[in-house]
């Protein structure tokens, strides 16, 4: 597991470094545009290989081998990439809704003010919209999408429909939102927090410390989440075998 954690530390750093370089690529000519598109595919493929291999590694129906896990996800890279693009499209639609939600928030606030005879601020309704959208983005969608990704990484498109065939940890449904909060929400807030310090050197030290803690927290929470996401036993196995499993 130490080796596995180290692979994630290096692999995610590589993905983030390439993404940072990709953001700075100019698209002033056809050659740079082609290079930008090719690099985007490479970044997405490396990220899918790293995280798809993690999901495969913890599956009970796969050998517990890092090399075998990564070879398996590479064999199913095409459907895994397609599924990732599809989910990215869903998140794009959610982002479009976030940009549009100010209009229905204003209408709902006006309707409530008229019916309740009490002033309702549009900002209050908009905050409620934002809260629901955040829950859908970072908890509801990932909780249901990650098992599908696990199946696709291990078995291709056939694995996308395996959700009901396997039992997952009883803790998955309760722990997955909390682990997503630890992997995404807390690191984001930690990096964005700016403490009041006396010098620029202390600001840089604070930022580097917070960034390192956020990065390691993301990796640890993601590995733990992947271990809960991947299926353990077929759903038709006897309860005695399930009770004897440590993950239950």
N, C-alpha and C positions, 0 to 999 in steps of 0.2 A: 504493500500500500504506500510505503514511502516513495518507492520508484514511480508508482502511479501518480501520486501527488506531484512529484517533481516533473513528470511529463506534462501535467496540466499547467504547472507554473511556467515552464518554458514554452509550451505550445500556445497558450493564451497570450503570452507576451509577444510571440511571433505574430499572431493574428492582429493584436492591437497595434503593433509596430507597422505592419503592412497596411492596415486600415488608415493609420495616421499619414503614412506616405501617400496612399491613394487619394486622400482628401486634398493633398497639395499638388496633384498632377493637373497641369493646365490642359485644356482641350481646344487649343488654338489651331490644331492641324489634324488631318485625318490619321496620321501616324500616332499622335498622342492619344487620340480618341480610341483607336484600336488597342493601344497599350493599356489605357484605363479600363476598357471593357475586359480585356484578358486578365488583368490583375484582379479585378473584382471577382471574376470566376474562380481564380486561384484562391483568393481569400475565403470565399464562401465554401469552396471544396475543402480547404484545410480545416476550417471551423466545423464543417459537417463531419469530417473524418474524425476529428478529435472528440467531439461530443457524441457522435453516433457510436464510436468505438466504446465510449464510456457506458452508454446504455446497453450495448451488447455484452460487455465484460461482466456485468452483474446478473445476466440472465441465467436461470437454472438450466435452460435447454441448450446452452452453449458452453464450450470448454472454458474454464477459468484461466485464460491465457491472454496476455496483452496483444501479442502478435496475431493470434487467431481472431481476436475481437476486431482489430483494425483491418485485417484482411477481409473479414466478413462484411464490414460496412463499406469497404472499397468495392466489393463485388456488387453491392446494391446502391452504389453512389448515385446513379441516375434517378431512381425513384425517390431516394432520400433528398436529393437536391430539388426535385419537383415538389415534394411535400413542403420543404422549407420555403420555396418561392410562393407556394399557395398560402401558407400561413403568413408570410410577409405581406401578401396582398390583403389578407384579413386585417392585419394591423394597419395597413394603409387606409383601408375603409374606416377603421375606428378613428384614425387620425383626422380623416375628412369629417367624420361626425363631430369630433371635438371642436373643429373649426366652425362648424355650422350650428353647434348647440346654443350659441348665444341668441339666435332668433327664436327658437321654441321656448327658451328660458324667459325671454321678454313677454311672449304671449301668455305663457302659463302664469307668470307673476301678475300680469294685467287681469287675467281671468279670475285668479284667486282674490285679488284686491277687490274686484267687482262683486264677487259672490260672498266673500267673507266680511266685507265692509271693514277691512283692516289692511293697511299698507303692507304689501309683500315686495321686497326688493328683488329685482332680477338677479342681482349678484348672489342672493341666497339660493335661488333656484339653480343658478349656474354652478355654485359650489356643490350642490347635491348631485347635479349631472356629472361633474368632474369626479366626485367620489365613486359613483356607480361605474363610470367608465374606467377608472383606475382599477377597481376590483375586477372588472371584466378583463382588462388588458393583462394584468399581472398575476391574477389568481385563477379566475374561472377558465379562461382559454388555456393557459399552460397545464393546468391540472388534467384536462381532458385530452390535450394534444400530445403531451409527453408519452403516454402509453402507445399512442399511434406511431410516434417516431421510433419508439423502441422496437415495435413489430416490423416496421419498414426497414430499419437498419439491419435486423437479423434475417428477415425472410422476404424482403422486397414488398411489392404491392400486396402479396397475400397476407403479409403480417399486419396490414392496416386494419383488417377486420377481426383481429384476434382478441379484441378488448374483453369480450365476454367469455372467452375460453379459459382464461387464467385468473387465478386469485392473486391479488396483490396484498401487501401488508395492510393489516387493519389500521395501522397508523398512517397509511399513505394519505387518506382523504383529509385527515386532520393536520398531519405534519407538512404536507406539500405546500399549502399556503404560507405557513410559517417559514419554511425553508426558502420559498421564493422571496419572502420579505427579507430574509437574511442575505440571500444571494443578490438581490436587485435593489430593494428599497433602502435598506440600511447603508450599503456601500455608496449609493448615490447621494444620500443625505450626508454621509461622512465626508465625502470628497467635496461636496458643495458647502460644507460648514466652514466659515472663515472666523477663527478666533481672533480676539484683539491681542496683538503682541507688540513688542516695542521696537523691533527692527526687521529689516527685510530678510536677514539671515534666519531669524526665528520663524518668519512666515514660510520660507522655503523648507525649513526643517519640519515645521508643522504639516505642511502640505505633503511632503514625502512620507512622513510617518502615517498620516491619515490615508494616503493612497496605498501604501503597502498593506496596512491593516484591512482596508476595503477589498483589495485584490485577493488577499489570502482568505478573507471571509467568504468572498464570492466562490472561490474554488472549493473550499471545504463544504459549504452549503450545497453547491451543485453536485459534488460527488456523493454526498449523503442522500440528496434527492434522487439521483440516478439509481442508487442502490435500492431505494423504496419503489421507484417507478417500474423497474423491470420485473416481469412476472416470475413467480416462484414455482407454483404447482398448477396443474390443470384443475379447472373448477370442479370436475367430477370425482376428484380423489376423496378418500374418506376423511372424516373430521379428525380421526385420531392422528393421521399423518400431519394434518395442519396444526394441531395443538402442540405437537412435538417440535415444531419449527421455531427457531429463535426469533424470526422476524415477526411472529404473531404475539 
